[in-house]
Amino acid sequence: MRPIRTIIAALLVVSCLLPFASPAASVQAAAAGTAVFSDIRGHWAEQTIGKLAAQGLLDGFPDGTFRPDDTVTADQFIKILLLSFSELYPNGERSWTSSFLSRLSPAGQRVIQQDYRDFTFRPNTVGYWAKPYIDLAGDLNLIGKSQFADYKASLKREDVAEILYYTIRETEYVEDETYSRSLASAFGDFQSATARQQKFIAEATAKGIMEGYPNGYFGVGRYVTRAEALRILERLTVKSARVDAQGGDNTYVKVVPTRDGSYKKLVFPDRAMMDAYGVMEEAGKLRGTNYDLEETTLRLFKDADAKAAALKGGTDAERFANETTLWLDPKFNTYGVTIRLQDGVLARNTESIRKFTDFIFGYNADTFYNAFANICGLIAAGKPVENATLTIGDYAVETSVQPDGQTVVFSILRK
């Protein structure tokens, strides 16, 4: 049998070989400050490395170096990502920060408080050291279950942007995609990324968490260094450390709920459409609780049972059981009303429709509503109605009867 002292010494060596923090080393780093690593003096990330070492988020190598310009691997990045959402106590123990827990969705909070209530923030001492972190990150949807074939592989810039995208989606809200792409399209190599990667790069850029290089390139295909990883994660968790993303018109913005239960930021083309969004919210409330708002689409339901069936979504018929939809399309500066004509639809939804369209048309609201009611009456009576475009005030109203003969779309475009 090996002496206990020898076993403890061996475990300490293994702990030091792991690229990011052990609790004991973290406490030492907090006392030593930036001097804990011999190879970071004068490095551009010296202060970030020293600060995060003091917080117990990272450790160096047995020779006293940090090796800031070595590449970071997926498992290393995921570990420090999770540790950055925790705080270290003087005794070396950790707990999740209250701000992190409060930003998680109810599902994410259940994962933390139930499935991982005994999470120790320490690597495995038997088997793959990173497994606890990878499992938890996957269950919190911060990474895809099969995002990496090899978690020991070095991360590229677009890989980090992908992790950031899903982490932001779970803990903050994603930016308006049109706006974020307008910023990222300035990178000279943006088009060399796939369409999927462009979405991640655009989000990380718009949030001010990642930025390009002096040559005007984002660095698609370039490996991320350990120092860069720390700077990126510092910006993720400390909003004041983020860079100011320049470009585009970010004047009319609103954070809205999304289909998956999170939030995203939308940029509206003008004050009128942003205000119309607020009116649309109020129009939904006129139906009590028989409505659902996702991004810029307000669905109105016949009753609570129809709403519950639609949200559960067992079949297409149930998922699209809403009888009226009020909507906005900021990208094309278009408003709209979609109505499925059946018994009692107008009686139940007229007040909501009028509140929304009265705001849009102003003095011409009655003109629109009379045309709207006339078309709905003809369709309900089984009479043919041709698709047409009406001019009402400053708007062109396109009417389109759908193939089922019962659904009509009113698209309202500013001329």
VENWO-V609340 format. One line per field, one symbol per residue. burial: # if it has 24 or more other C-alpha atoms within 12 Angstrom, else .. A space follows every 50 residues. Layout:
burial: ???
This chain:
burial: ..............################..#####.##....##.### ###########...####..##################...#.###...# #.###..##..#......#.###.....###############....... #..##################################.##..#...#### ############....####..###############.......#....# ..######...########...##.##########.#..########### ###..##..##........###########..##########..##.### ###########......##..##.##..##.........#.#..###### #...##########.
